[in-house]
Amino acid sequence: MFGDLGGMMDKLKEAQQKVEETKTRLNTVLIDEASADQKIKVTVTANREVKAITIDETLLQFAEELEDYLIITLNKAIEKATQINETEMAAAAKSGMPNIPGMDMFG
């Protein structure tokens, strides 16, 4: 009766490993985003970690405008990173999942 349980546990360990590997790989996936006028550029990883911010000198005189631009640009980059992250993580989790009835949450 419990013969298949060991195999299932192996599958779950495999799935966890795939998820961890995917997380590590997503740290190397970089998303570059720029403001409409190219005055602000940001780089984030697919794990939504900010790696770089470049600001055009002309914006430094206008703190409020600079903040608005930064927020918009960062949010766009994070949105793209989230889409990549969710797609990749779901794929990693699904590929390692045994076919357990009712475990179709990644479908």
N, CA, C and O of each residue as an XYZ file, in Angstrom:
428
protein
N       0.813     -1.208      0.000
C       0.000      0.000      0.000
C       0.857      1.273      0.000
O       0.519      2.260     -0.654
N       1.987      1.234      0.755
C       2.835      2.414      0.822
C       3.992      2.346     -0.161
O       4.893      3.183     -0.108
N       3.985      1.383     -1.041
C       5.083      1.191     -1.981
C       5.363      2.408     -2.837
O       6.515      2.688     -3.169
N       4.323      3.129     -3.193
C       4.496      4.259     -4.105
C       4.866      5.548     -3.380
O       5.232      6.540     -4.010
N       4.767      5.527     -2.055
C       5.013      6.735     -1.278
C       6.460      7.211     -1.422
O       6.716      8.408     -1.546
N       7.402      6.264     -1.404
C       8.813      6.612     -1.559
C       9.066      7.316     -2.873
O       9.775      8.321     -2.926
N       8.481      6.783     -3.940
C       8.631      7.389     -5.263
C       8.049      8.788     -5.300
O       8.589      9.686     -5.947
N       6.931      8.960     -4.592
C       6.283     10.261     -4.549
C       7.157     11.276     -3.811
O       7.274     12.430     -4.224
N       7.766     10.826     -2.712
C       8.638     11.709     -1.945
C       9.848     12.131     -2.790
O      10.288     13.279     -2.735
N      10.372     11.186     -3.566
C      11.490     11.500     -4.459
C      11.074     12.573     -5.457
O      11.817     13.515     -5.731
N       9.866     12.407     -5.992
C       9.342     13.361     -6.971
C       9.230     14.757     -6.353
O       9.578     15.757     -6.981
N       8.737     14.806     -5.105
C       8.572     16.101     -4.438
C       9.938     16.746     -4.185
O      10.100     17.955     -4.347
N      10.920     15.926     -3.785
C      12.287     16.442     -3.578
C      12.823     16.994     -4.899
O      13.445     18.055     -4.947
N      12.561     16.242     -5.967
C      12.988     16.656     -7.303
C      12.357     18.006     -7.668
O      13.023     18.893     -8.202
N      11.074     18.141     -7.373
C      10.347     19.384     -7.669
C      10.956     20.544     -6.888
O      11.149     21.637     -7.421
N      11.255     20.283     -5.609
C      11.864     21.329     -4.781
C      13.209     21.755     -5.349
O      13.540     22.941     -5.391
N      13.971     20.771     -5.780
C      15.289     21.046     -6.353
C      15.146     21.883     -7.620
O      15.899     22.832     -7.837
N      14.168     21.518     -8.455
C      13.930     22.280     -9.695
C      13.570     23.729     -9.381
O      14.027     24.656    -10.050
N      12.744     23.907     -8.354
C      12.328     25.249     -7.957
C      13.552     26.048     -7.495
O      13.716     27.209     -7.869
N      14.410     25.424     -6.680
C      15.627     26.091     -6.205
C      16.550     26.452     -7.376
O      17.090     27.557     -7.439
N      16.721     25.499     -8.300
C      17.565     25.754     -9.472
C      17.009     26.908    -10.294
O      17.759     27.746    -10.796
N      15.692     26.942    -10.425
C      15.047     28.006    -11.200
C      15.271     29.349    -10.516
O      15.562     30.343    -11.181
N      15.136     29.384     -9.181
C      15.373     30.634     -8.436
C      16.783     31.144     -8.685
O      16.991     32.333     -8.926
N      17.752     30.231     -8.625
C      19.148     30.596     -8.844
C      19.335     31.133    -10.261
O      20.003     32.145    -10.470
N      18.734     30.440    -11.231
C      18.863     30.862    -12.629
C      18.214     32.231    -12.851
O      18.720     33.043    -13.625
N      17.102     32.480    -12.174
C      16.391     33.754    -12.356
C      17.202     34.939    -11.834
O      16.958     36.082    -12.221
N      18.178     34.662    -10.947
C      19.069     35.735    -10.498
C      19.955     36.226    -11.627
O      20.470     37.343    -11.577
N      20.136     35.389    -12.653
C      20.999     35.777    -13.768
C      20.190     36.338    -14.940
O      20.761     36.795    -15.929
N      18.859     36.300    -14.825
C      18.011     36.867    -15.885
C      17.794     38.337    -15.560
O      17.152     38.672    -14.564
N      18.334     39.218    -16.407
C      18.261     40.650    -16.138
C      17.234     41.325    -17.037
O      17.157     41.060    -18.236
N      16.457     42.198    -16.429
C      15.449     42.964    -17.175
C      15.886     44.421    -17.143
O      16.054     45.006    -16.073
N      16.068     44.997    -18.322
C      16.422     46.413    -18.431
C      15.162     47.185    -18.789
O      14.417     46.805    -19.693
N      14.939     48.263    -18.074
C      13.763     49.092    -18.332
C      14.229     50.543    -18.311
O      15.112     50.912    -17.537
N      13.626     51.360    -19.168
C      13.985     52.781    -19.206
C      12.719     53.620    -19.201
O      11.653     53.171    -19.622
N      12.858     54.849    -18.716
C      11.731     55.773    -18.782
C      11.514     56.143    -20.247
O      12.383     55.918    -21.089
N      10.357     56.707    -20.538
C       9.991     57.016    -21.925
C      11.055     57.871    -22.621
O      11.322     57.691    -23.810
N      11.657     58.794    -21.882
C      12.656     59.676    -22.498
C      14.088     59.159    -22.325
O      15.051     59.853    -22.650
N      14.212     57.942    -21.814
C      15.530     57.296    -21.630
C      16.406     57.975    -20.567
O      17.604     57.702    -20.493
N      15.823     58.852    -19.750
C      16.642     59.572    -18.767
C      16.899     58.733    -17.509
O      17.821     59.012    -16.742
N      16.083     57.722    -17.315
C      16.303     56.814    -16.189
C      16.325     55.401    -16.732
O      15.459     55.001    -17.510
N      17.334     54.649    -16.307
C      17.416     53.245    -16.705
C      17.597     52.410    -15.442
O      18.383     52.753    -14.559
N      16.856     51.309    -15.376
C      17.008     50.406    -14.235
C      17.217     48.987    -14.744
O      16.757     48.625    -15.827
N      17.916     48.197    -13.950
C      18.104     46.789    -14.241
C      17.692     46.004    -13.009
O      18.173     46.268    -11.907
N      16.795     45.032    -13.198
C      16.376     44.159    -12.094
C      16.549     42.709    -12.535
O      16.566     42.410    -13.729
N      16.679     41.812    -11.556
C      16.722     40.393    -11.889
C      15.294     39.875    -11.969
O      14.358     40.549    -11.539
N      15.127     38.674    -12.520
C      13.792     38.075    -12.586
C      13.304     37.688    -11.195
O      12.139     37.325    -11.029
N      14.179     37.760    -10.192
C      13.760     37.585     -8.805
C      13.433     38.928     -8.154
O      13.331     39.028     -6.931
N      13.274     39.946     -8.977
C      12.853     41.284     -8.547
C      13.844     41.968     -7.607
O      13.447     42.655     -6.665
N      15.133     41.774     -7.871
C      16.164     42.456     -7.109
C      16.755     43.543     -7.996
O      17.201     43.269     -9.110
N      16.758     44.785     -7.494
C      17.288     45.903     -8.279
C      18.811     45.778     -8.334
O      19.475     45.670     -7.303
N      19.351     45.795     -9.555
C      20.793     45.637     -9.749
C      21.474     46.957    -10.098
O      22.606     47.203     -9.682
N      20.785     47.805    -10.861
C      21.416     49.058    -11.290
C      20.369     50.125    -11.565
O      19.259     49.832    -12.008
N      20.748     51.368    -11.294
C      19.904     52.523    -11.619
C      20.825     53.585    -12.216
O      21.829     53.962    -11.612
N      20.468     54.065    -13.413
C      21.238     55.130    -14.066
C      20.304     56.323    -14.231
O      19.187     56.192    -14.730
N      20.785     57.494    -13.802
C      19.950     58.705    -13.853
C      20.670     59.788    -14.639
O      21.823     60.117    -14.358
N      19.972     60.340    -15.633
C      20.517     61.434    -16.420
C      20.701     62.658    -15.515
O      19.835     62.973    -14.698
N      21.837     63.339    -15.671
C      22.162     64.486    -14.805
C      21.101     65.582    -14.826
O      20.885     66.261    -13.823
N      20.447     65.751    -15.959
C      19.462     66.837    -16.061
C      18.297     66.631    -15.091
O      17.639     67.593    -14.697
N      18.047     65.397    -14.713
C      16.934     65.131    -13.796
C      17.288     65.427    -12.347
O      16.401     65.567    -11.505
N      18.568     65.523    -12.056
C      18.983     65.695    -10.665
C      18.524     67.030    -10.079
O      18.452     67.189     -8.861
N      18.215     67.981    -10.950
C      17.739     69.287    -10.475
C      16.256     69.238    -10.097
O      15.761     70.128     -9.405
N      15.560     68.216    -10.543
C      14.111     68.145    -10.305
C      13.776     66.899     -9.491
O      13.356     65.878    -10.035
N      13.967     67.001     -8.199
C      13.816     65.826     -7.322
C      12.443     65.157     -7.461
O      12.350     63.931     -7.519
N      11.396     65.956     -7.512
C      10.044     65.383     -7.553
C       9.805     64.607     -8.849
O       9.269     63.499     -8.840
N      10.213     65.215     -9.953
C      10.081     64.574    -11.263
C      10.916     63.289    -11.295
O      10.487     62.255    -11.806
N      12.121     63.393    -10.730
C      13.027     62.251    -10.676
C      12.387     61.086     -9.920
O      12.449     59.942    -10.370
N      11.778     61.375     -8.782
C      11.124     60.332     -7.981
C       9.993     59.674     -8.766
O       9.858     58.451     -8.763
N       9.180     60.494     -9.440
C       8.063     59.956    -10.228
C       8.574     59.021    -11.320
O       8.070     57.911    -11.492
N       9.583     59.488    -12.052
C      10.174     58.677    -13.114
C      10.707     57.357    -12.572
O      10.482     56.294    -13.150
N      11.417     57.447    -11.451
C      12.026     56.258    -10.850
C      10.965     55.239    -10.473
O      11.104     54.049    -10.756
N       9.903     55.713     -9.833
C       8.830     54.814     -9.387
C       8.185     54.118    -10.581
O       7.989     52.903    -10.565
N       7.857     54.891    -11.617
C       7.209     54.326    -12.809
C       8.127     53.291    -13.471
O       7.693     52.189    -13.806
N       9.393     53.658    -13.653
C      10.331     52.777    -14.355
C      10.606     51.510    -13.562
O      10.628     50.413    -14.121
N      10.815     51.660    -12.256
C      11.048     50.484    -11.406
C       9.841     49.561    -11.397
O       9.983     48.341    -11.487
N       8.662     50.140    -11.287
C       7.456     49.304    -11.271
C       7.276     48.536    -12.566
O       6.842     47.384    -12.553
N       7.609     49.172    -13.693
C       7.509     48.474    -14.983
C       8.482     47.290    -15.029
O       8.133     46.197    -15.476
N       9.707     47.534    -14.558
C      10.726     46.482    -14.551
C      10.301     45.333    -13.634
O      10.447     44.162    -13.986
N       9.777     45.677    -12.459
C       9.356     44.651    -11.498
C       8.175     43.855    -12.043
O       8.077     42.649    -11.818
N       7.285     44.527    -12.755
C       6.136     43.845    -13.366
C       6.605     42.795    -14.378
O       6.111     41.667    -14.393
N       7.574     43.188    -15.231
C       8.120     42.238    -16.204
C       8.814     41.072    -15.493
O       8.659     39.912    -15.874
N       9.584     41.409    -14.449
C      10.306     40.384    -13.686
C       9.321     39.414    -13.045
O       9.565     38.208    -13.017
N       8.225     39.930    -12.536
C       7.207     39.089    -11.882
C       6.610     38.107    -12.880
O       6.422     36.934    -12.560
N       6.311     38.577    -14.086
C       5.744     37.690    -15.108
C       6.703     36.552    -15.428
O       6.299     35.391    -15.495
N       7.977     36.889    -15.625
C       8.985     35.862    -15.924
C       9.105     34.909    -14.749
O       9.118     33.690    -14.919
N       9.192     35.482    -13.551
C       9.362     34.687    -12.337
C       8.211     33.699    -12.163
O       8.438     32.511    -11.936
N       6.981     34.188    -12.270
C       5.813     33.317    -12.049
C       5.737     32.211    -13.090
O       5.434     31.064    -12.761
N       6.011     32.553    -14.345
C       5.977     31.561    -15.416
C       7.012     30.474    -15.175
O       6.718     29.282    -15.271
N       8.234     30.905    -14.859
C       9.333     29.956    -14.660
C       9.106     29.079    -13.425
O       9.333     27.870    -13.468
N       8.659     29.692    -12.331
C       8.459     28.941    -11.089
C       7.332     27.923    -11.252
O       7.434     26.794    -10.770
N       6.260     28.324    -11.930
C       5.142     27.402    -12.154
C       5.610     26.225    -13.000
O       5.248     25.078    -12.736
N       6.413     26.512    -14.012
C       6.921     25.453    -14.882
C       7.827     24.504    -14.103
O       7.754     23.287    -14.275
N       8.683     25.065    -13.243
C       9.602     24.245    -12.447
C       8.822     23.359    -11.481
O       9.116     22.173    -11.330
N       7.830     23.951    -10.832
C       7.044     23.193     -9.858
C       6.232     22.104    -10.548
O       6.127     20.981    -10.053
N       5.662     22.452    -11.697
C       4.803     21.507    -12.408
C       5.610     20.325    -12.958
O       5.154     19.183    -12.918
N       6.805     20.611    -13.469
C       7.595     19.554    -14.098
C       8.015     18.489    -13.086
O       8.208     17.329    -13.448
N       8.156     18.880    -11.828
C       8.584     17.914    -10.827
C       7.442     17.303    -10.048
O       7.657     16.436     -9.202
N       6.232     17.746    -10.324
C       5.083     17.267     -9.547
C       4.592     15.902    -10.023
O       4.381     15.681    -11.216
N       4.418     14.998     -9.070
C       3.778     13.734     -9.446
C       2.306     14.000     -9.742
O       1.744     14.992     -9.275
N       1.700     13.141    -10.494
C       0.290     13.340    -10.806
C      -0.578     12.874     -9.643
O      -1.053     11.739     -9.619
N      -0.773     13.759     -8.694
C      -1.619     13.447     -7.547
C      -2.973     14.092     -7.815
O      -3.042     15.289     -8.093
N      -4.037     13.322     -7.736
C      -5.371     13.914     -7.956
C      -5.583     15.098     -7.004
O      -5.262     15.020     -5.818
N      -6.119     16.178     -7.536
C      -6.407     17.341     -6.709
C      -5.198     18.257     -6.529
O      -5.303     19.305     -5.892
N      -4.044     17.865     -7.090
C      -2.849     18.703     -6.944
C      -2.637     19.508     -8.235
O      -1.501     19.736     -8.650
N      -3.698     19.918     -8.842
C      -3.600     20.582    -10.146
C      -3.538     22.093    -10.028
O      -3.946     22.809    -10.942
N      -3.024     22.585     -8.893
C      -3.048     24.035     -8.670
C      -2.095     24.783     -9.590
O      -2.223     25.996     -9.754
N      -1.133     24.073    -10.198
C      -0.191     24.755    -11.086
C      -0.681     24.729    -12.535
O       0.013     25.214    -13.430
N      -1.865     24.171    -12.773
C      -2.350     23.951    -14.127
C      -2.693     25.150    -14.866
O      -3.112     25.065    -16.021
